Amino acid sequence: MSADFVAHMEDVLDLYAEPYDPMRPVVCFDETSTQLLVDARPPIPAAPGRPRREDYEYRREGTRNLFLTCEPLAGAMWR
């Protein structure tokens, strides 16, 4: 970590430490991408003396993007 990085991180932490002001909301945004996977074969249910069995194979059903915004000082989150 450089000194420049630490200085910018301290600015962000100072912003979060400020008291809540509805006229100047602090809004955060994050995003992630994930794969959508389904089982290639249905799992075999558990039976007396035998645990549930699942195959390791899967079928890819595409991807999705997940976006999250939140206003942490107000305790609000939107998806």
mmCIF file of the N, C-alpha and C atoms, coordinates in Angstrom:
data_MODEL
# 
_entry.id   MODEL 
# 
loop_
_atom_site.group_PDB 
_atom_site.id 
_atom_site.type_symbol 
_atom_site.label_atom_id 
_atom_site.label_alt_id 
_atom_site.label_comp_id 
_atom_site.label_asym_id 
_atom_site.label_entity_id 
_atom_site.label_seq_id 
_atom_site.pdbx_PDB_ins_code 
_atom_site.Cartn_x 
_atom_site.Cartn_y 
_atom_site.Cartn_z 
_atom_site.occupancy 
_atom_site.B_iso_or_equiv 
_atom_site.pdbx_formal_charge 
_atom_site.auth_seq_id 
_atom_site.auth_comp_id 
_atom_site.auth_asym_id 
_atom_site.auth_atom_id 
_atom_site.pdbx_PDB_model_num 
ATOM 1   N N  . MET A 1 1  ? 0.839   -1.172  0.000   1.00 0.00 ? 1  MET A N  1 
ATOM 2   C CA . MET A 1 1  ? 0.000   0.000   0.000   1.00 0.00 ? 1  MET A CA 1 
ATOM 3   C C  . MET A 1 1  ? 0.888   1.241   0.000   1.00 0.00 ? 1  MET A C  1 
ATOM 4   N N  . SER A 1 2  ? 0.575   2.123   -0.897  1.00 0.00 ? 2  SER A N  1 
ATOM 5   C CA . SER A 1 2  ? 1.345   3.362   -0.966  1.00 0.00 ? 2  SER A CA 1 
ATOM 6   C C  . SER A 1 2  ? 0.743   4.411   -0.025  1.00 0.00 ? 2  SER A C  1 
ATOM 7   N N  . ALA A 1 3  ? 1.509   5.462   0.213   1.00 0.00 ? 3  ALA A N  1 
ATOM 8   C CA . ALA A 1 3  ? 1.023   6.559   1.058   1.00 0.00 ? 3  ALA A CA 1 
ATOM 9   C C  . ALA A 1 3  ? -0.157  7.257   0.399   1.00 0.00 ? 3  ALA A C  1 
ATOM 10  N N  . ASP A 1 4  ? -0.156  7.330   -0.938  1.00 0.00 ? 4  ASP A N  1 
ATOM 11  C CA . ASP A 1 4  ? -1.262  7.952   -1.668  1.00 0.00 ? 4  ASP A CA 1 
ATOM 12  C C  . ASP A 1 4  ? -2.560  7.162   -1.473  1.00 0.00 ? 4  ASP A C  1 
ATOM 13  N N  . PHE A 1 5  ? -2.451  5.816   -1.534  1.00 0.00 ? 5  PHE A N  1 
ATOM 14  C CA . PHE A 1 5  ? -3.621  4.967   -1.318  1.00 0.00 ? 5  PHE A CA 1 
ATOM 15  C C  . PHE A 1 5  ? -4.179  5.170   0.088   1.00 0.00 ? 5  PHE A C  1 
ATOM 16  N N  . VAL A 1 6  ? -3.289  5.172   1.082   1.00 0.00 ? 6  VAL A N  1 
ATOM 17  C CA . VAL A 1 6  ? -3.715  5.336   2.481   1.00 0.00 ? 6  VAL A CA 1 
ATOM 18  C C  . VAL A 1 6  ? -4.392  6.696   2.678   1.00 0.00 ? 6  VAL A C  1 
ATOM 19  N N  . ALA A 1 7  ? -3.862  7.738   2.058   1.00 0.00 ? 7  ALA A N  1 
ATOM 20  C CA . ALA A 1 7  ? -4.465  9.073   2.186   1.00 0.00 ? 7  ALA A CA 1 
ATOM 21  C C  . ALA A 1 7  ? -5.873  9.085   1.600   1.00 0.00 ? 7  ALA A C  1 
ATOM 22  N N  . HIS A 1 8  ? -6.057  8.463   0.431   1.00 0.00 ? 8  HIS A N  1 
ATOM 23  C CA . HIS A 1 8  ? -7.394  8.413   -0.170  1.00 0.00 ? 8  HIS A CA 1 
ATOM 24  C C  . HIS A 1 8  ? -8.351  7.560   0.656   1.00 0.00 ? 8  HIS A C  1 
ATOM 25  N N  . MET A 1 9  ? -7.865  6.460   1.220   1.00 0.00 ? 9  MET A N  1 
ATOM 26  C CA . MET A 1 9  ? -8.714  5.613   2.059   1.00 0.00 ? 9  MET A CA 1 
ATOM 27  C C  . MET A 1 9  ? -9.131  6.363   3.318   1.00 0.00 ? 9  MET A C  1 
ATOM 28  N N  . GLU A 1 10 ? -8.237  7.156   3.889   1.00 0.00 ? 10 GLU A N  1 
ATOM 29  C CA . GLU A 1 10 ? -8.603  7.950   5.057   1.00 0.00 ? 10 GLU A CA 1 
ATOM 30  C C  . GLU A 1 10 ? -9.676  8.972   4.716   1.00 0.00 ? 10 GLU A C  1 
ATOM 31  N N  . ASP A 1 11 ? -9.636  9.538   3.501   1.00 0.00 ? 11 ASP A N  1 
ATOM 32  C CA . ASP A 1 11 ? -10.694 10.459  3.066   1.00 0.00 ? 11 ASP A CA 1 
ATOM 33  C C  . ASP A 1 11 ? -12.046 9.755   3.035   1.00 0.00 ? 11 ASP A C  1 
ATOM 34  N N  . VAL A 1 12 ? -12.063 8.534   2.522   1.00 0.00 ? 12 VAL A N  1 
ATOM 35  C CA . VAL A 1 12 ? -13.317 7.772   2.453   1.00 0.00 ? 12 VAL A CA 1 
ATOM 36  C C  . VAL A 1 12 ? -13.817 7.453   3.864   1.00 0.00 ? 12 VAL A C  1 
ATOM 37  N N  . LEU A 1 13 ? -12.930 7.011   4.733   1.00 0.00 ? 13 LEU A N  1 
ATOM 38  C CA . LEU A 1 13 ? -13.333 6.680   6.103   1.00 0.00 ? 13 LEU A CA 1 
ATOM 39  C C  . LEU A 1 13 ? -13.825 7.911   6.856   1.00 0.00 ? 13 LEU A C  1 
ATOM 40  N N  . ASP A 1 14 ? -13.203 9.061   6.612   1.00 0.00 ? 14 ASP A N  1 
ATOM 41  C CA . ASP A 1 14 ? -13.681 10.307  7.230   1.00 0.00 ? 14 ASP A CA 1 
ATOM 42  C C  . ASP A 1 14 ? -15.089 10.645  6.754   1.00 0.00 ? 14 ASP A C  1 
ATOM 43  N N  . LEU A 1 15 ? -15.363 10.412  5.487   1.00 0.00 ? 15 LEU A N  1 
ATOM 44  C CA . LEU A 1 15 ? -16.701 10.661  4.938   1.00 0.00 ? 15 LEU A CA 1 
ATOM 45  C C  . LEU A 1 15 ? -17.740 9.794   5.634   1.00 0.00 ? 15 LEU A C  1 
ATOM 46  N N  . TYR A 1 16 ? -17.422 8.507   5.854   1.00 0.00 ? 16 TYR A N  1 
ATOM 47  C CA . TYR A 1 16 ? -18.353 7.611   6.537   1.00 0.00 ? 16 TYR A CA 1 
ATOM 48  C C  . TYR A 1 16 ? -18.553 7.997   7.997   1.00 0.00 ? 16 TYR A C  1 
ATOM 49  N N  . ALA A 1 17 ? -17.581 8.657   8.595   1.00 0.00 ? 17 ALA A N  1 
ATOM 50  C CA . ALA A 1 17 ? -17.672 9.034   10.009  1.00 0.00 ? 17 ALA A CA 1 
ATOM 51  C C  . ALA A 1 17 ? -18.483 10.305  10.220  1.00 0.00 ? 17 ALA A C  1 
ATOM 52  N N  . GLU A 1 18 ? -18.797 11.033  9.159   1.00 0.00 ? 18 GLU A N  1 
ATOM 53  C CA . GLU A 1 18 ? -19.585 12.261  9.304   1.00 0.00 ? 18 GLU A CA 1 
ATOM 54  C C  . GLU A 1 18 ? -21.006 11.921  9.726   1.00 0.00 ? 18 GLU A C  1 
ATOM 55  N N  . PRO A 1 19 ? -21.680 12.806  10.448  1.00 0.00 ? 19 PRO A N  1 
ATOM 56  C CA . PRO A 1 19 ? -23.073 12.557  10.833  1.00 0.00 ? 19 PRO A CA 1 
ATOM 57  C C  . PRO A 1 19 ? -23.985 12.582  9.602   1.00 0.00 ? 19 PRO A C  1 
ATOM 58  N N  . TYR A 1 20 ? -25.093 11.871  9.720   1.00 0.00 ? 20 TYR A N  1 
ATOM 59  C CA . TYR A 1 20 ? -26.044 11.784  8.612   1.00 0.00 ? 20 TYR A CA 1 
ATOM 60  C C  . TYR A 1 20 ? -26.648 13.148  8.307   1.00 0.00 ? 20 TYR A C  1 
ATOM 61  N N  . ASP A 1 21 ? -26.662 13.490  7.017   1.00 0.00 ? 21 ASP A N  1 
ATOM 62  C CA . ASP A 1 21 ? -27.267 14.732  6.539   1.00 0.00 ? 21 ASP A CA 1 
ATOM 63  C C  . ASP A 1 21 ? -28.118 14.395  5.317   1.00 0.00 ? 21 ASP A C  1 
ATOM 64  N N  . PRO A 1 22 ? -29.457 14.441  5.427   1.00 0.00 ? 22 PRO A N  1 
ATOM 65  C CA . PRO A 1 22 ? -30.308 14.063  4.289   1.00 0.00 ? 22 PRO A CA 1 
ATOM 66  C C  . PRO A 1 22 ? -30.122 14.968  3.070   1.00 0.00 ? 22 PRO A C  1 
ATOM 67  N N  . MET A 1 23 ? -29.565 16.162  3.263   1.00 0.00 ? 23 MET A N  1 
ATOM 68  C CA . MET A 1 23 ? -29.330 17.060  2.123   1.00 0.00 ? 23 MET A CA 1 
ATOM 69  C C  . MET A 1 23 ? -28.045 16.693  1.361   1.00 0.00 ? 23 MET A C  1 
ATOM 70  N N  . ARG A 1 24 ? -27.174 15.910  2.002   1.00 0.00 ? 24 ARG A N  1 
ATOM 71  C CA . ARG A 1 24 ? -25.932 15.468  1.363   1.00 0.00 ? 24 ARG A CA 1 
ATOM 72  C C  . ARG A 1 24 ? -25.755 13.967  1.619   1.00 0.00 ? 24 ARG A C  1 
ATOM 73  N N  . PRO A 1 25 ? -26.561 13.127  0.980   1.00 0.00 ? 25 PRO A N  1 
ATOM 74  C CA . PRO A 1 25 ? -26.477 11.687  1.255   1.00 0.00 ? 25 PRO A CA 1 
ATOM 75  C C  . PRO A 1 25 ? -25.167 11.085  0.733   1.00 0.00 ? 25 PRO A C  1 
ATOM 76  N N  . VAL A 1 26 ? -24.673 10.111  1.455   1.00 0.00 ? 26 VAL A N  1 
ATOM 77  C CA . VAL A 1 26 ? -23.523 9.323   1.017   1.00 0.00 ? 26 VAL A CA 1 
ATOM 78  C C  . VAL A 1 26 ? -24.088 8.040   0.414   1.00 0.00 ? 26 VAL A C  1 
ATOM 79  N N  . VAL A 1 27 ? -23.922 7.870   -0.892  1.00 0.00 ? 27 VAL A N  1 
ATOM 80  C CA . VAL A 1 27 ? -24.473 6.719   -1.598  1.00 0.00 ? 27 VAL A CA 1 
ATOM 81  C C  . VAL A 1 27 ? -23.317 5.878   -2.128  1.00 0.00 ? 27 VAL A C  1 
ATOM 82  N N  . CYS A 1 28 ? -23.362 4.576   -1.864  1.00 0.00 ? 28 CYS A N  1 
ATOM 83  C CA . CYS A 1 28 ? -22.332 3.636   -2.320  1.00 0.00 ? 28 CYS A CA 1 
ATOM 84  C C  . CYS A 1 28 ? -22.915 2.756   -3.427  1.00 0.00 ? 28 CYS A C  1 
ATOM 85  N N  . PHE A 1 29 ? -22.050 2.320   -4.320  1.00 0.00 ? 29 PHE A N  1 
ATOM 86  C CA . PHE A 1 29 ? -22.456 1.490   -5.448  1.00 0.00 ? 29 PHE A CA 1 
ATOM 87  C C  . PHE A 1 29 ? -21.443 0.371   -5.609  1.00 0.00 ? 29 PHE A C  1 
ATOM 88  N N  . ASP A 1 30 ? -21.926 -0.858  -5.854  1.00 0.00 ? 30 ASP A N  1 
ATOM 89  C CA . ASP A 1 30 ? -21.044 -1.988  -6.092  1.00 0.00 ? 30 ASP A CA 1 
ATOM 90  C C  . ASP A 1 30 ? -21.695 -2.881  -7.133  1.00 0.00 ? 30 ASP A C  1 
ATOM 91  N N  . GLU A 1 31 ? -20.877 -3.658  -7.824  1.00 0.00 ? 31 GLU A N  1 
ATOM 92  C CA . GLU A 1 31 ? -21.384 -4.573  -8.836  1.00 0.00 ? 31 GLU A CA 1 
ATOM 93  C C  . GLU A 1 31 ? -20.551 -5.841  -8.846  1.00 0.00 ? 31 GLU A C  1 
ATOM 94  N N  . THR A 1 32 ? -21.167 -6.926  -9.299  1.00 0.00 ? 32 THR A N  1 
ATOM 95  C CA . THR A 1 32 ? -20.472 -8.195  -9.458  1.00 0.00 ? 32 THR A CA 1 
ATOM 96  C C  . THR A 1 32 ? -21.131 -8.968  -10.594 1.00 0.00 ? 32 THR A C  1 
ATOM 97  N N  . SER A 1 33 ? -20.401 -9.906  -11.148 1.00 0.00 ? 33 SER A N  1 
ATOM 98  C CA . SER A 1 33 ? -20.910 -10.760 -12.211 1.00 0.00 ? 33 SER A CA 1 
ATOM 99  C C  . SER A 1 33 ? -20.775 -12.204 -11.755 1.00 0.00 ? 33 SER A C  1 
ATOM 100 N N  . THR A 1 34 ? -21.796 -13.013 -11.991 1.00 0.00 ? 34 THR A N  1 
ATOM 101 C CA . THR A 1 34 ? -21.751 -14.421 -11.594 1.00 0.00 ? 34 THR A CA 1 
ATOM 102 C C  . THR A 1 34 ? -22.281 -15.301 -12.716 1.00 0.00 ? 34 THR A C  1 
ATOM 103 N N  . GLN A 1 35 ? -21.890 -16.582 -12.671 1.00 0.00 ? 35 GLN A N  1 
ATOM 104 C CA . GLN A 1 35 ? -22.412 -17.554 -13.627 1.00 0.00 ? 35 GLN A CA 1 
ATOM 105 C C  . GLN A 1 35 ? -23.709 -18.145 -13.089 1.00 0.00 ? 35 GLN A C  1 
ATOM 106 N N  . LEU A 1 36 ? -24.614 -18.475 -13.992 1.00 0.00 ? 36 LEU A N  1 
ATOM 107 C CA . LEU A 1 36 ? -25.837 -19.171 -13.622 1.00 0.00 ? 36 LEU A CA 1 
ATOM 108 C C  . LEU A 1 36 ? -25.634 -20.635 -13.981 1.00 0.00 ? 36 LEU A C  1 
ATOM 109 N N  . LEU A 1 37 ? -25.634 -21.514 -12.972 1.00 0.00 ? 37 LEU A N  1 
ATOM 110 C CA . LEU A 1 37 ? -25.348 -22.925 -13.162 1.00 0.00 ? 37 LEU A CA 1 
ATOM 111 C C  . LEU A 1 37 ? -26.531 -23.775 -12.721 1.00 0.00 ? 37 LEU A C  1 
ATOM 112 N N  . VAL A 1 38 ? -26.759 -24.876 -13.443 1.00 0.00 ? 38 VAL A N  1 
ATOM 113 C CA . VAL A 1 38 ? -27.779 -25.853 -13.055 1.00 0.00 ? 38 VAL A CA 1 
ATOM 114 C C  . VAL A 1 38 ? -27.134 -27.236 -13.069 1.00 0.00 ? 38 VAL A C  1 
ATOM 115 N N  . ASP A 1 39 ? -27.700 -28.161 -12.306 1.00 0.00 ? 39 ASP A N  1 
ATOM 116 C CA . ASP A 1 39 ? -27.186 -29.524 -12.268 1.00 0.00 ? 39 ASP A CA 1 
ATOM 117 C C  . ASP A 1 39 ? -27.364 -30.195 -13.624 1.00 0.00 ? 39 ASP A C  1 
ATOM 118 N N  . ALA A 1 40 ? -26.349 -30.942 -14.076 1.00 0.00 ? 40 ALA A N  1 
ATOM 119 C CA . ALA A 1 40 ? -26.461 -31.709 -15.317 1.00 0.00 ? 40 ALA A CA 1 
ATOM 120 C C  . ALA A 1 40 ? -27.379 -32.912 -15.111 1.00 0.00 ? 40 ALA A C  1 
ATOM 121 N N  . ARG A 1 41 ? -27.364 -33.462 -13.896 1.00 0.00 ? 41 ARG A N  1 
ATOM 122 C CA . ARG A 1 41 ? -28.253 -34.575 -13.532 1.00 0.00 ? 41 ARG A CA 1 
ATOM 123 C C  . ARG A 1 41 ? -28.911 -34.238 -12.199 1.00 0.00 ? 41 ARG A C  1 
ATOM 124 N N  . PRO A 1 42 ? -30.147 -34.623 -12.013 1.00 0.00 ? 42 PRO A N  1 
ATOM 125 C CA . PRO A 1 42 ? -30.790 -34.303 -10.726 1.00 0.00 ? 42 PRO A CA 1 
ATOM 126 C C  . PRO A 1 42 ? -30.116 -35.056 -9.581  1.00 0.00 ? 42 PRO A C  1 
ATOM 127 N N  . PRO A 1 43 ? -30.021 -34.422 -8.400  1.00 0.00 ? 43 PRO A N  1 
ATOM 128 C CA . PRO A 1 43 ? -29.420 -35.108 -7.252  1.00 0.00 ? 43 PRO A CA 1 
ATOM 129 C C  . PRO A 1 43 ? -30.272 -36.295 -6.808  1.00 0.00 ? 43 PRO A C  1 
ATOM 130 N N  . ILE A 1 44 ? -29.612 -37.283 -6.213  1.00 0.00 ? 44 ILE A N  1 
ATOM 131 C CA . ILE A 1 44 ? -30.307 -38.454 -5.670  1.00 0.00 ? 44 ILE A CA 1 
ATOM 132 C C  . ILE A 1 44 ? -30.605 -38.145 -4.206  1.00 0.00 ? 44 ILE A C  1 
ATOM 133 N N  . PRO A 1 45 ? -31.882 -38.171 -3.814  1.00 0.00 ? 45 PRO A N  1 
ATOM 134 C CA . PRO A 1 45 ? -32.225 -37.806 -2.439  1.00 0.00 ? 45 PRO A CA 1 
ATOM 135 C C  . PRO A 1 45 ? -31.616 -38.772 -1.414  1.00 0.00 ? 45 PRO A C  1 
ATOM 136 N N  . ALA A 1 46 ? -31.520 -38.288 -0.194  1.00 0.00 ? 46 ALA A N  1 
ATOM 137 C CA . ALA A 1 46 ? -31.024 -39.124 0.906   1.00 0.00 ? 46 ALA A CA 1 
ATOM 138 C C  . ALA A 1 46 ? -32.010 -40.247 1.172   1.00 0.00 ? 46 ALA A C  1 
ATOM 139 N N  . ALA A 1 47 ? -31.478 -41.338 1.662   1.00 0.00 ? 47 ALA A N  1 
ATOM 140 C CA . ALA A 1 47 ? -32.295 -42.493 2.055   1.00 0.00 ? 47 ALA A CA 1 
ATOM 141 C C  . ALA A 1 47 ? -31.756 -42.976 3.403   1.00 0.00 ? 47 ALA A C  1 
ATOM 142 N N  . PRO A 1 48 ? -32.497 -43.814 4.106   1.00 0.00 ? 48 PRO A N  1 
ATOM 143 C CA . PRO A 1 48 ? -31.998 -44.303 5.389   1.00 0.00 ? 48 PRO A CA 1 
ATOM 144 C C  . PRO A 1 48 ? -30.603 -44.929 5.220   1.00 0.00 ? 48 PRO A C  1 
ATOM 145 N N  . GLY A 1 49 ? -29.636 -44.406 5.964   1.00 0.00 ? 49 GLY A N  1 
ATOM 146 C CA . GLY A 1 49 ? -28.276 -44.930 5.912   1.00 0.00 ? 49 GLY A CA 1 
ATOM 147 C C  . GLY A 1 49 ? -27.461 -44.450 4.719   1.00 0.00 ? 49 GLY A C  1 
ATOM 148 N N  . ARG A 1 50 ? -28.019 -43.541 3.902   1.00 0.00 ? 50 ARG A N  1 
ATOM 149 C CA . ARG A 1 50 ? -27.277 -43.052 2.735   1.00 0.00 ? 50 ARG A CA 1 
ATOM 150 C C  . ARG A 1 50 ? -27.502 -41.549 2.576   1.00 0.00 ? 50 ARG A C  1 
ATOM 151 N N  . PRO A 1 51 ? -26.431 -40.775 2.475   1.00 0.00 ? 51 PRO A N  1 
ATOM 152 C CA . PRO A 1 51 ? -26.597 -39.326 2.329   1.00 0.00 ? 51 PRO A CA 1 
ATOM 153 C C  . PRO A 1 51 ? -27.074 -38.950 0.925   1.00 0.00 ? 51 PRO A C  1 
ATOM 154 N N  . ARG A 1 52 ? -27.553 -37.738 0.787   1.00 0.00 ? 52 ARG A N  1 
ATOM 155 C CA . ARG A 1 52 ? -27.928 -37.203 -0.525  1.00 0.00 ? 52 ARG A CA 1 
ATOM 156 C C  . ARG A 1 52 ? -26.690 -37.226 -1.421  1.00 0.00 ? 52 ARG A C  1 
ATOM 157 N N  . ARG A 1 53 ? -26.882 -37.528 -2.698  1.00 0.00 ? 53 ARG A N  1 
ATOM 158 C CA . ARG A 1 53 ? -25.760 -37.597 -3.629  1.00 0.00 ? 53 ARG A CA 1 
ATOM 159 C C  . ARG A 1 53 ? -25.953 -36.574 -4.740  1.00 0.00 ? 53 ARG A C  1 
ATOM 160 N N  . GLU A 1 54 ? -24.870 -35.847 -5.013  1.00 0.00 ? 54 GLU A N  1 
ATOM 161 C CA . GLU A 1 54 ? -24.892 -34.833 -6.072  1.00 0.00 ? 54 GLU A CA 1 
ATOM 162 C C  . GLU A 1 54 ? -23.720 -35.061 -7.005  1.00 0.00 ? 54 GLU A C  1 
ATOM 163 N N  . ASP A 1 55 ? -23.950 -34.890 -8.285  1.00 0.00 ? 55 ASP A N  1 
ATOM 164 C CA . ASP A 1 55 ? -22.897 -35.014 -9.282  1.00 0.00 ? 55 ASP A CA 1 
ATOM 165 C C  . ASP A 1 55 ? -22.129 -33.697 -9.352  1.00 0.00 ? 55 ASP A C  1 
ATOM 166 N N  . TYR A 1 56 ? -20.879 -33.757 -9.743  1.00 0.00 ? 56 TYR A N  1 
ATOM 167 C CA . TYR A 1 56 ? -20.068 -32.537 -9.831  1.00 0.00 ? 56 TYR A CA 1 
ATOM 168 C C  . TYR A 1 56 ? -20.266 -31.811 -11.160 1.00 0.00 ? 56 TYR A C  1 
ATOM 169 N N  . GLU A 1 57 ? -20.902 -32.452 -12.123 1.00 0.00 ? 57 GLU A N  1 
ATOM 170 C CA . GLU A 1 57 ? -21.106 -31.802 -13.419 1.00 0.00 ? 57 GLU A CA 1 
ATOM 171 C C  . GLU A 1 57 ? -22.231 -30.781 -13.344 1.00 0.00 ? 57 GLU A C  1 
ATOM 172 N N  . TYR A 1 58 ? -22.103 -29.733 -14.151 1.00 0.00 ? 58 TYR A N  1 
ATOM 173 C CA . TYR A 1 58 ? -23.132 -28.705 -14.210 1.00 0.00 ? 58 TYR A CA 1 
ATOM 174 C C  . TYR A 1 58 ? -23.256 -28.210 -15.648 1.00 0.00 ? 58 TYR A C  1 
ATOM 175 N N  . ARG A 1 59 ? -24.337 -27.511 -15.889 1.00 0.00 ? 59 ARG A N  1 
ATOM 176 C CA . ARG A 1 59 ? -24.579 -26.902 -17.196 1.00 0.00 ? 59 ARG A CA 1 
ATOM 177 C C  . ARG A 1 59 ? -24.630 -25.394 -16.990 1.00 0.00 ? 59 ARG A C  1 
ATOM 178 N N  . ARG A 1 60 ? -23.929 -24.686 -17.833 1.00 0.00 ? 60 ARG A N  1 
ATOM 179 C CA . ARG A 1 60 ? -23.883 -23.226 -17.724 1.00 0.00 ? 60 ARG A CA 1 
ATOM 180 C C  . ARG A 1 60 ? -25.116 -22.630 -18.398 1.00 0.00 ? 60 ARG A C  1 
ATOM 181 N N  . GLU A 1 61 ? -25.805 -21.761 -17.684 1.00 0.00 ? 61 GLU A N  1 
ATOM 182 C CA . GLU A 1 61 ? -27.037 -21.136 -18.191 1.00 0.00 ? 61 GLU A CA 1 
ATOM 183 C C  . GLU A 1 61 ? -26.865 -19.640 -18.408 1.00 0.00 ? 61 GLU A C  1 
ATOM 184 N N  . GLY A 1 62 ? -25.630 -19.193 -18.607 1.00 0.00 ? 62 GLY A N  1 
ATOM 185 C CA . GLY A 1 62 ? -25.380 -17.778 -18.863 1.00 0.00 ? 62 GLY A CA 1 
ATOM 186 C C  . GLY A 1 62 ? -24.767 -17.081 -17.665 1.00 0.00 ? 62 GLY A C  1 
ATOM 187 N N  . THR A 1 63 ? -24.825 -15.774 -17.677 1.00 0.00 ? 63 THR A N  1 
ATOM 188 C CA . THR A 1 63 ? -24.278 -14.957 -16.604 1.00 0.00 ? 63 THR A CA 1 
ATOM 189 C C  . THR A 1 63 ? -25.295 -13.908 -16.194 1.00 0.00 ? 63 THR A C  1 
ATOM 190 N N  . ARG A 1 64 ? -25.005 -13.254 -15.098 1.00 0.00 ? 64 ARG A N  1 
ATOM 191 C CA . ARG A 1 64 ? -25.847 -12.143 -14.656 1.00 0.00 ? 64 ARG A CA 1 
ATOM 192 C C  . ARG A 1 64 ? -24.960 -11.093 -14.007 1.00 0.00 ? 64 ARG A C  1 
ATOM 193 N N  . ASN A 1 65 ? -25.428 -9.894  -14.018 1.00 0.00 ? 65 ASN A N  1 
ATOM 194 C CA . ASN A 1 65 ? -24.765 -8.798  -13.317 1.00 0.00 ? 65 ASN A CA 1 
ATOM 195 C C  . ASN A 1 65 ? -25.659 -8.386  -12.164 1.00 0.00 ? 65 ASN A C  1 
ATOM 196 N N  . LEU A 1 66 ? -25.061 -8.209  -11.020 1.00 0.00 ? 66 LEU A N  1 
ATOM 197 C CA . LEU A 1 66 ? -25.791 -7.800  -9.830  1.00 0.00 ? 66 LEU A CA 1 
ATOM 198 C C  . LEU A 1 66 ? -25.270 -6.431  -9.409  1.00 0.00 ? 66 LEU A C  1 
ATOM 199 N N  . PHE A 1 67 ? -26.166 -5.474  -9.267  1.00 0.00 ? 67 PHE A N  1 
ATOM 200 C CA . PHE A 1 67 ? -25.810 -4.116  -8.883  1.00 0.00 ? 67 PHE A CA 1 
ATOM 201 C C  . PHE A 1 67 ? -26.459 -3.805  -7.542  1.00 0.00 ? 67 PHE A C  1 
ATOM 202 N N  . LEU A 1 68 ? -25.719 -3.154  -6.670  1.00 0.00 ? 68 LEU A N  1 
ATOM 203 C CA . LEU A 1 68 ? -26.228 -2.806  -5.356  1.00 0.00 ? 68 LEU A CA 1 
ATOM 204 C C  . LEU A 1 68 ? -25.881 -1.355  -5.061  1.00 0.00 ? 68 LEU A C  1 
ATOM 205 N N  . THR A 1 69 ? -26.856 -0.601  -4.627  1.00 0.00 ? 69 THR A N  1 
ATOM 206 C CA . THR A 1 69 ? -26.614 0.753   -4.138  1.00 0.00 ? 69 THR A CA 1 
ATOM 207 C C  . THR A 1 69 ? -27.141 0.825   -2.711  1.00 0.00 ? 69 THR A C  1 
ATOM 208 N N  . CYS A 1 70 ? -26.454 1.578   -1.892  1.00 0.00 ? 70 CYS A N  1 
ATOM 209 C CA . CYS A 1 70 ? -26.907 1.714   -0.515  1.00 0.00 ? 70 CYS A CA 1 
ATOM 210 C C  . CYS A 1 70 ? -26.519 3.089   0.018   1.00 0.00 ? 70 CYS A C  1 
ATOM 211 N N  . GLU A 1 71 ? -27.262 3.500   0.998   1.00 0.00 ? 71 GLU A N  1 
ATOM 212 C CA . GLU A 1 71 ? -26.988 4.740   1.714   1.00 0.00 ? 71 GLU A CA 1 
ATOM 213 C C  . GLU A 1 71 ? -26.687 4.322   3.152   1.00 0.00 ? 71 GLU A C  1 
ATOM 214 N N  . PRO A 1 72 ? -25.409 4.005   3.457   1.00 0.00 ? 72 PRO A N  1 
ATOM 215 C CA . PRO A 1 72 ? -25.092 3.372   4.746   1.00 0.00 ? 72 PRO A CA 1 
ATOM 216 C C  . PRO A 1 72 ? -25.435 4.206   5.970   1.00 0.00 ? 72 PRO A C  1 
ATOM 217 N N  . LEU A 1 73 ? -25.293 5.527   5.904   1.00 0.00 ? 73 LEU A N  1 
ATOM 218 C CA . LEU A 1 73 ? -25.590 6.342   7.077   1.00 0.00 ? 73 LEU A CA 1 
ATOM 219 C C  . LEU A 1 73 ? -27.085 6.396   7.371   1.00 0.00 ? 73 LEU A C  1 
ATOM 220 N N  . ALA A 1 74 ? -27.922 6.167   6.363   1.00 0.00 ? 74 ALA A N  1 
ATOM 221 C CA . ALA A 1 74 ? -29.375 6.140   6.561   1.00 0.00 ? 74 ALA A CA 1 
ATOM 222 C C  . ALA A 1 74 ? -29.887 4.726   6.795   1.00 0.00 ? 74 ALA A C  1 
ATOM 223 N N  . GLY A 1 75 ? -29.022 3.716   6.578   1.00 0.00 ? 75 GLY A N  1 
ATOM 224 C CA . GLY A 1 75 ? -29.429 2.329   6.728   1.00 0.00 ? 75 GLY A CA 1 
ATOM 225 C C  . GLY A 1 75 ? -30.315 1.844   5.604   1.00 0.00 ? 75 GLY A C  1 
ATOM 226 N N  . ALA A 1 76 ? -30.200 2.450   4.407   1.00 0.00 ? 76 ALA A N  1 
ATOM 227 C CA . ALA A 1 76 ? -31.045 2.098   3.267   1.00 0.00 ? 76 ALA A CA 1 
ATOM 228 C C  . ALA A 1 76 ? -30.248 1.336   2.218   1.00 0.00 ? 76 ALA A C  1 
ATOM 229 N N  . MET A 1 77 ? -30.903 0.336   1.578   1.00 0.00 ? 77 MET A N  1 
ATOM 230 C CA . MET A 1 77 ? -30.266 -0.418  0.518   1.00 0.00 ? 77 MET A CA 1 
ATOM 231 C C  . MET A 1 77 ? -31.279 -0.663  -0.590  1.00 0.00 ? 77 MET A C  1 
ATOM 232 N N  . TRP A 1 78 ? -30.822 -0.544  -1.837  1.00 0.00 ? 78 TRP A N  1 
ATOM 233 C CA . TRP A 1 78 ? -31.674 -0.797  -3.012  1.00 0.00 ? 78 TRP A CA 1 
ATOM 234 C C  . TRP A 1 78 ? -30.966 -1.774  -3.905  1.00 0.00 ? 78 TRP A C  1 
ATOM 235 N N  . ARG A 1 79 ? -31.722 -2.694  -4.538  1.00 0.00 ? 79 ARG A N  1 
ATOM 236 C CA . ARG A 1 79 ? -31.142 -3.657  -5.471  1.00 0.00 ? 79 ARG A CA 1 
ATOM 237 C C  . ARG A 1 79 ? -31.685 -3.433  -6.845  1.00 0.00 ? 79 ARG A C  1 
# 
